[in-house]
Amino acid sequence: MPGPTPDVTVTVIVFNDAERLPRAVASLQAQTHRNIEIIISDDHSTDNTPEVAKELAEADPRVTYLRLPENSGGCSAPRNRAIDIARAPYLMFLDSDDELPPRAVELLLAAHRENPSLDFTMGAVERVRADTGRRSTWMPHLVTERRTVTGIEAEPGLFFDPLSTDKMYTRAFLDRHDLRFPEGVHYEDQLFSAQAYSLARAFTIIPEPVYRWYIEPYAAESAASISNQRHKLTNVRDRIRVHELIDTFLSECGCSAVVREAKDYKFLKHDFRMYAGDLPYRDDEWLAEFAEIVNPYLTGLAPEAYERLPRPERVVLQLVRDGRLAEARLAARGLGHGVAPREAVADASGTLYWGSSVPATAMGRRELDLSELALDTRPFPGAQFRHEIVSVRRGPGPASLELSVRTYDPGLRLLVGPQVASLLLTPGRTRMTLRFRLDPVRPGLFEGRVRLDLTEAPLPTQGFDGLRHPMLQVQAPGGLRNTGLLLAPLDFPSFTAEVDRHRVTVEPEGRGAGRLQVRWQPVGMTARVIRPVARKVGRSRTGKRVRRVARLVASATR
């Protein structure tokens, strides 16, 4: 005999995740609102997930174990089968590698009970880096205040939250619209959420965290979730496919041009932007096929959506659309970092464009116009340059590097002649400054050499555990300085050395802009004694006195 009707059903979908499933279920058992049903929906796991799930169900009468007869390859089928047997009037969804904060059910259910006309409620998502434990709020601008939204037309920017897991739905809403997760389609949340936003008459947003999403930024690509396997061209096709389905739905349901533009902007700003950051790391064949997949879709998006993007993102998009893929790689390395192009060319009116020639088409001129970047006029401390390490070689000594550096100045901000430059590195609070000279090669291009000896880096007394990226600073006559990113070759061989009771690794960054990366890891006495003392000191009321002792200990052990 089934027990009393639960208030909320929470479905935990799982596939071959026996290790983390108990943590997810424990987060539901710890909910402050106790009258819940927990369905573990197993997409036909082949590890010991079934045994673990059965033990969890046997230990708690609120837990039901559901196993699909065959693997569906996605999240939709496990969720849909659970909806079929769910007994509660309110439904939530949880992935087995994540958790719900203790008050998630209580808070979302309270919002429903305050306003029974709501179709769903939603809250903040807390992102937790699995490697460091660092926490942040995902898309914080969407959850800054509590409010009730009367349909997506009122706030089309909510398309930026396509998650289904930070929401509590009424069963009546899902059934009224026969709304289920699309099976056989990846990125199912994007389509499901777009449909839910568009069909809902009203939904309430609360600022409190209702979902805890664990992120593994350095997981191997082969082990990454489907949404993070951006290196696969099938992933690109799947994402384009689901957005085509969203477009069709929005058209059929009569959504306004404002809503459709907002959805296009979300695709460009979020979905395409994720691939754009990876472009420097893709080979020519991959890039060519990527462009072949995305360009037909990009052509149909609202021009107004492009106009809302920052200029550097518009440049990357246009270079991809024009088939200038090698240049798209170069442009992508500067995204989000204020990095200039290697070259800019002016037309007869003085307008600057990306690259070495004025674009031939009106669209190209519109998208590659760099006027708003003010390369040639903005104040020198904020001027944009492009600093690249041309080569990295081992120098004399155990941890010395010989760097050949090239600085591009497309706005011609630097005077003709040798330039005063500095390489900056700060492992701790004390900056290491290495001055060198940049010599002119031609207008807008300078080259120089600098030796970076890591044995001379000023480490804190208690040691340093972390990584830093060297920066490059140029100085204008009169003393004004400009500090910018230093890009490195993406494929130079890394090396490790022992320096001052630290293991020091020099390597290419491996993602994003691709900077030179220096990583310190304490070893020996620093790791065993000095850093533990320093950490204890930081929590002590007599910190200043003990810090002096730590310095003495460090001095005595040198």
Residue pairs with C-beta under 8 A, 6 or more apart in sequence:
2 87
3 61
4 35
5 87
5 88
5 89
6 35
6 36
6 37
6 62
6 87
6 88
7 33
7 35
7 36
7 88
7 89
7 90
7 109
8 33
8 35
8 36
8 37
8 88
8 90
8 91
8 92
8 105
8 109
8 168
9 36
9 37
9 38
9 39
9 82
9 86
9 87
9 88
9 90
9 91
9 92
10 28
10 36
10 37
10 38
10 39
10 91
10 92
10 93
10 94
10 100
10 105
11 39
11 41
11 78
11 79
11 82
11 83
11 86
11 91
11 92
11 93
11 94
12 21
12 24
12 25
12 28
12 38
12 39
12 40
12 41
12 94
12 95
12 96
13 41
13 43
13 75
13 78
13 79
13 82
13 93
13 94
13 95
13 96
14 21
14 24
14 40
14 41
14 42
14 43
14 45
14 49
14 53
14 78
14 96
15 42
15 43
15 44
15 45
15 49
15 71
15 78
15 96
16 45
16 46
16 47
16 49
17 45
17 47
17 49
17 96
17 97
18 45
18 47
18 48
18 49
18 51
18 52
20 96
20 97
21 40
21 49
21 52
21 53
21 56
21 96
22 52
22 56
23 99
24 94
24 95
24 96
24 97
24 98
24 99
25 38
25 40
25 56
25 63
27 94
27 99
27 100
27 101
27 102
27 212
28 36
28 38
28 94
28 100
28 105
29 38
29 60
29 62
30 102
31 100
31 102
31 103
31 104
31 105
31 106
32 102
32 103
32 105
32 106
33 105
33 106
33 109
36 62
36 88
36 105
37 62
37 64
37 86
37 87
37 88
38 60
38 62
38 63
38 64
39 63
39 64
39 66
39 82
39 85
39 86
40 53
40 56
40 57
40 63
40 64
40 65
40 66
41 66
41 68
41 78
41 79
41 81
41 82
42 49
42 50
42 53
42 65
42 66
42 67
42 68
42 78
43 68
43 71
43 72
43 73
43 74
43 77
43 78
44 67
44 68
44 69
44 70
44 71
44 72
45 67
50 65
50 67
53 65
53 67
54 65
56 63
56 65
57 63
57 64
57 65
64 85
66 78
66 81
66 82
66 85
68 77
68 78
68 81
72 78
72 183
74 183
74 184
74 185
74 186
74 188
74 226
75 95
75 181
75 188
75 189
76 180
76 181
76 182
76 183
76 184
76 185
76 188
77 181
77 183
79 93
79 164
79 181
80 180
80 181
80 183
83 91
83 174
83 180
86 171
88 171
89 170
89 171
89 172
90 108
90 109
90 112
90 168
90 169
90 170
90 171
91 168
91 169
91 170
91 171
91 174
92 100
92 104
92 105
92 108
92 165
92 167
92 168
92 169
93 164
93 165
94 100
94 165
94 211
95 165
97 214
98 165
98 211
98 212
98 213
98 214
99 212
99 214
100 210
100 211
100 212
101 126
101 209
101 210
101 211
101 212
103 208
104 123
104 209
104 210
104 211
105 168
107 123
107 206
107 208
107 210
108 121
108 122
108 123
108 167
108 168
108 206
108 210
109 168
111 118
111 121
111 204
111 206
112 118
112 121
112 168
112 170
112 204
114 204
115 148
115 202
115 204
117 201
117 202
118 148
118 170
118 202
118 203
118 204
119 169
119 170
119 173
119 196
119 199
119 200
119 201
119 202
119 203
120 167
120 168
120 169
120 170
120 173
120 196
120 200
120 203
121 167
121 168
121 203
121 204
121 205
121 206
122 161
122 166
122 167
122 168
122 203
122 204
122 205
122 206
122 210
123 143
123 166
123 205
123 206
123 207
123 208
123 209
123 210
123 211
124 137
124 138
124 140
124 143
124 166
124 206
124 207
124 208
124 209
124 210
124 211
125 137
125 138
125 139
125 161
125 163
125 165
125 166
125 209
125 210
125 211
125 212
125 213
126 135
126 136
126 137
126 138
126 209
126 211
126 212
126 213
127 135
127 136
127 137
127 138
127 213
127 215
128 134
128 135
128 212
128 213
128 214
128 215
129 135
129 215
129 216
129 217
130 214
130 215
130 216
131 216
131 217
131 218
137 143
137 209
138 161
138 213
139 160
139 161
142 157
142 158
142 160
142 161
142 205
143 205
143 206
143 207
144 207
145 205
145 207
146 204
146 205
146 206
146 207
147 204
147 205
148 202
148 203
148 204
148 205
149 155
149 158
149 202
149 203
149 204
149 205
150 201
150 202
151 200
151 201
151 202
152 158
152 159
152 197
152 198
152 200
152 255
152 259
153 255
153 256
153 258
153 259
156 258
156 259
156 261
156 262
156 263
157 262
158 197
159 194
159 197
159 262
159 263
159 266
160 266
160 269
160 270
161 193
162 189
162 190
162 193
162 194
163 189
163 193
163 211
164 181
164 189
164 192
164 193
164 196
165 189
165 211
165 213
166 210
166 211
167 193
167 196
167 203
168 210
169 196
173 179
173 196
173 199
173 200
174 180
177 195
177 199
179 192
179 195
179 196
179 199
180 192
181 188
181 189
181 192
182 188
182 191
182 192
182 242
182 245
185 191
185 238
185 241
185 242
185 245
186 226
186 227
186 235
186 238
186 239
186 241
186 242
187 226
187 227
187 238
187 239
187 242
188 242
190 242
190 243
190 246
191 242
191 245
191 246
191 249
194 246
194 249
194 250
194 263
195 249
197 203
198 249
198 250
198 253
198 255
198 259
199 253
216 224
219 228
221 228
221 229
221 231
226 235
226 238
229 235
230 236
230 274
230 275
230 278
231 278
231 282
233 286
233 289
233 290
233 293
236 275
236 290
236 293
236 294
237 293
239 271
240 293
240 294
240 297
243 267
243 271
243 297
244 297
246 263
247 260
247 263
247 300
250 259
250 260
250 263
251 260
257 302
260 302
261 302
261 304
261 305
262 305
264 301
264 302
264 305
265 302
265 304
265 305
265 308
265 309
267 301
267 305
268 301
268 305
268 306
268 309
268 313
268 317
269 308
269 309
269 313
272 294
272 298
272 317
273 313
273 335
275 290
275 294
276 313
276 316
276 317
276 332
276 335
277 332
277 335
277 511
277 512
278 332
278 511
279 287
279 316
279 328
279 329
279 332
280 329
280 330
280 332
280 333
280 490
280 514
281 490
281 511
281 514
282 290
282 329
284 325
287 325
287 328
287 329
288 325
290 320
291 320
291 321
291 323
291 325
294 320
295 320
295 321
298 317
298 320
298 321
299 321
306 314
306 317
306 367
309 317
311 369
311 370
311 372
311 373
312 331
312 334
312 335
312 336
312 373
313 335
314 367
315 331
315 341
315 354
315 367
315 368
315 370
316 328
316 331
316 332
316 335
317 367
318 363
318 364
318 367
318 368
319 325
319 327
319 328
319 331
319 354
319 368
320 328
322 364
324 355
327 354
327 355
330 341
330 342
331 341
331 354
333 339
333 487
333 513
333 514
334 340
334 341
334 386
334 485
334 513
335 513
336 513
337 485
337 513
338 384
338 484
338 485
339 384
339 385
339 386
339 484
339 485
339 487
339 513
340 373
340 375
340 384
340 385
340 386
340 408
340 409
340 410
340 411
341 354
341 355
341 370
341 386
341 408
341 410
342 386
342 408
342 410
343 354
343 355
343 356
343 408
343 410
343 444
344 352
344 353
344 354
344 355
344 370
344 375
344 410
344 411
345 352
345 353
345 355
345 356
345 357
345 358
346 352
346 353
347 353
347 358
347 365
351 365
351 369
351 371
352 369
352 370
352 371
352 373
352 375
352 376
352 410
352 411
353 359
353 365
353 368
353 369
353 370
354 368
354 370
355 368
358 365
359 365
359 368
373 384
374 411
375 383
375 384
375 410
375 411
375 413
376 411
376 412
376 413
377 411
378 384
380 413
380 476
380 480
380 482
381 480
381 481
381 482
382 482
383 411
383 413
383 482
384 411
384 484
385 407
385 408
385 409
385 413
385 474
385 482
385 484
386 407
386 408
386 410
386 484
386 487
387 405
387 406
387 407
387 408
387 472
387 484
387 485
387 486
387 487
388 405
388 406
388 407
388 408
388 486
388 487
388 488
389 403
389 404
389 405
389 406
389 486
389 487
389 488
389 489
389 516
390 404
390 405
390 406
390 447
390 489
391 402
391 403
391 404
391 489
391 492
392 401
392 402
392 403
392 488
392 489
392 492
392 506
392 516
393 401
393 402
394 400
394 401
394 402
394 495
395 401
395 402
395 451
395 452
395 453
397 453
397 455
398 455
398 497
398 498
398 499
399 453
399 454
399 455
399 497
399 499
399 504
399 506
400 451
400 452
400 453
400 454
400 455
401 451
401 452
401 453
401 454
401 506
402 449
402 451
403 423
403 449
403 450
403 451
403 452
403 516
404 447
404 448
404 449
405 421
405 423
405 436
405 438
405 447
405 448
405 449
405 450
405 472
405 486
406 445
406 446
406 447
407 414
407 419
407 421
407 438
407 445
407 446
407 447
407 448
407 472
407 474
408 444
408 445
409 444
409 445
409 446
410 444
412 443
412 444
413 476
414 446
414 474
414 476
415 476
415 477
416 440
416 443
417 440
418 437
418 438
418 439
418 440
419 437
419 438
419 439
419 440
419 446
419 474
419 475
420 435
420 437
420 438
420 474
420 475
421 435
421 436
421 437
421 438
421 448
421 450
421 472
421 473
421 474
421 475
422 433
422 434
422 435
422 436
422 472
422 473
422 475
423 433
423 434
423 436
423 450
423 452
423 470
423 471
423 472
423 473
423 486
424 431
424 432
424 433
424 434
424 470
424 471
424 472
424 473
424 483
425 431
425 432
425 434
425 452
425 457
425 468
425 470
425 471
425 518
426 432
426 468
427 457
427 458
427 459
427 460
427 464
427 466
427 468
427 518
427 520
428 458
428 459
428 460
428 464
429 460
430 458
430 460
431 458
432 456
432 457
432 458
434 450
434 451
434 452
436 448
436 449
436 450
437 448
438 446
438 447
438 448
438 474
439 446
439 447
439 448
440 446
441 447
452 470
454 497
454 499
454 504
454 506
454 518
455 499
455 500
457 499
459 500
459 502
459 520
461 530
461 534
461 550
461 551
461 554
462 526
462 530
462 531
462 533
462 534
462 550
462 554
463 501
463 502
463 520
463 522
463 526
463 527
463 530
463 531
463 534
464 502
464 520
464 522
465 520
465 521
465 522
465 531
466 519
466 520
467 517
467 518
467 519
467 520
468 517
468 518
469 485
469 486
469 509
469 515
469 516
469 517
469 518
470 486
470 515
470 516
470 518
471 483
471 484
471 485
471 486
472 483
472 484
472 485
472 486
473 481
473 482
473 483
473 484
474 481
474 482
474 484
475 481
475 482
476 482
485 513
485 515
486 515
486 516
487 513
487 514
487 515
488 508
488 509
488 514
488 515
488 516
488 517
489 508
490 508
490 514
491 508
492 508
494 505
494 506
494 507
494 508
495 505
495 506
496 503
496 504
496 505
496 506
497 503
497 504
498 504
498 523
501 522
501 523
501 524
501 525
501 526
501 527
502 520
502 521
502 522
502 523
502 526
503 520
503 521
503 522
503 523
504 518
504 519
504 520
504 521
505 518
505 519
505 521
506 516
506 517
506 518
506 519
507 517
507 519
508 514
508 515
508 516
508 517
509 515
509 516
509 517
510 517
522 530
522 531
525 557
526 554
529 553
529 557
530 550
530 553
530 554
530 557
533 546
533 549
533 550
533 553
534 547
534 550
536 546
537 543
537 546
537 547
537 550
540 546
